[in-house]
Amino acid sequence: MISCKKAGVLIEKKLAHKLNTVEGMELFFHTIVCKACRNYEAQSAFIEKALTREKNTDKHKPSSDLKEKIHKSLEEPK
């Protein structure tokens, strides 16, 4: 059985890449018996999904008006 520390590493790795078969099985069996790691896995997946969704929105892109103001201020002599 793997430690919670190793399970945490595998949970984060799983979000970034695909786990190999052995790692996947180790994490699977660990999370069956460890409620804390199950919760951590669910919370990490929720945060990752929220960040991905936020990153893909246009909410944080500057408006064309703001871009124009920035360009004008950069062109003005000091």
VMD Tcl script that draws the C-alpha trace (Angstrom):
set ca {
  {0.00 0.00 0.00}
  {1.32 3.46 -0.90}
  {1.52 6.37 1.52}
  {-0.79 9.36 1.43}
  {2.18 11.47 0.35}
  {2.76 9.28 -2.71}
  {-1.00 9.20 -3.39}
  {-1.01 13.01 -3.41}
  {1.81 13.05 -5.94}
  {-0.06 10.54 -8.12}
  {-3.28 12.56 -7.87}
  {-1.48 15.67 -9.14}
  {0.30 13.65 -11.82}
  {-3.05 12.17 -12.91}
  {-4.42 15.68 -13.47}
  {-1.44 16.66 -15.64}
  {-0.72 13.37 -17.45}
  {-1.99 9.85 -17.75}
  {-0.77 7.48 -15.05}
  {0.82 4.21 -16.06}
  {-1.00 1.01 -15.14}
  {0.90 0.36 -11.91}
  {0.47 3.94 -10.68}
  {-3.21 3.89 -11.56}
  {-3.77 0.67 -9.64}
  {-1.79 1.91 -6.63}
  {-3.86 5.09 -6.50}
  {-7.11 3.22 -7.04}
  {-6.53 0.81 -4.16}
  {-5.24 3.54 -1.87}
  {-8.27 5.76 -2.44}
  {-10.60 2.83 -1.71}
  {-9.36 2.74 1.88}
  {-8.30 6.37 2.43}
  {-11.13 8.88 2.68}
  {-8.74 11.84 3.01}
  {-7.07 11.04 -0.31}
  {-10.46 10.47 -1.98}
  {-11.48 13.93 -0.82}
  {-8.17 15.42 -1.94}
  {-8.58 13.84 -5.38}
  {-12.11 15.22 -5.73}
  {-11.06 18.69 -4.56}
  {-8.04 18.76 -6.87}
  {-10.16 17.74 -9.84}
  {-12.72 20.44 -8.98}
  {-10.03 23.13 -8.74}
  {-8.37 21.99 -11.98}
  {-11.71 22.08 -13.80}
  {-12.52 25.55 -12.45}
  {-9.11 26.93 -13.41}
  {-9.33 25.44 -16.89}
  {-12.80 26.90 -17.38}
  {-11.63 30.32 -16.10}
  {-8.57 30.26 -18.36}
  {-10.73 29.59 -21.42}
  {-13.06 32.57 -20.89}
  {-12.63 35.96 -22.51}
  {-13.28 37.65 -19.18}
  {-9.65 38.56 -18.58}
  {-8.77 39.68 -22.07}
  {-8.30 43.44 -22.40}
  {-10.91 45.30 -24.41}
  {-9.96 46.95 -27.67}
  {-10.51 50.34 -25.99}
  {-7.99 49.47 -23.27}
  {-5.51 48.23 -25.85}
  {-5.85 51.49 -27.76}
  {-5.24 53.55 -24.59}
  {-2.13 51.54 -23.80}
  {-0.75 51.96 -27.32}
  {-1.37 55.72 -27.20}
  {0.33 56.07 -23.83}
  {3.33 54.13 -25.08}
  {3.63 56.30 -28.17}
  {3.54 59.59 -26.23}
  {6.95 61.14 -25.60}
  {8.03 61.31 -21.97}
}
mol new
graphics top color blue
foreach p $ca { graphics top sphere $p radius 0.5 }
foreach p [lrange $ca 0 end-1] q [lrange $ca 1 end] { graphics top cylinder $p $q radius 0.2 }
display resetview
